[in-house]
Amino acid sequence: KRQGKARFIGISAQDHEHDAVLQIVDAKLIDAVQFVFNIFESRPLVSLLPLTRERGVGTIARCVLDCGGLSGQLDDDQLALGNYFPKAVPGEYRRRLEQMQSDPVLQGIPLAELALRFVLSSDALTTATLSMGNAQEVDFAIAAVDKGSLPPPVFERLCRHHGWFKNLWA
């Protein structure tokens, strides 16, 4: 950057290791940081996101739909294959999804919409990345984004009762 060869520099936190980038964010050595952030992985709300806001560092949420698990489109066979979550305890992912879907505070909001609007509910988030395979998924994502942040009681419920501190890739 000092030599004028790069205008901006960003890094990506490995897997669920968002706290590993705190020191470089604090030192303002980067312009943006990408990290895992979704309903199950909400810990960046505690340390990383407040620090990025304070230091003026851009933020990029990845795995917003948790590799498809929060899309509501994976069936039991797909979840059990291990292609999505190789270190998952069989049935645990499905149990957590069912627990979330039966939560009375969350009723009426489709799972994928809930996941998208969850990340939008942090005012420190700059942008998010999504994988979409067709025009219908793009339209769905745009409609969810247009609805904006979740109501505070829904957002708080997700943070307090549905976080799942796991790394199914390690």
Secondary structure, 3 states (H helix, E strand, C coil): CCCCCCCCCEEECCCCCHHHHHHHHHCCCCCEEEEECCCCCCHHHCCHHHHHHHHCCEEEEECCCHHHCCCCCCCHHHHHHCCCCCCCCCCHHHHHHHHHHCCHHHCCCCHHHHHHHHHHCCCCCCEECCCCCCHHHHHHHHHHHHHCCCCHHHHHHHHHHCCCCCCCCC
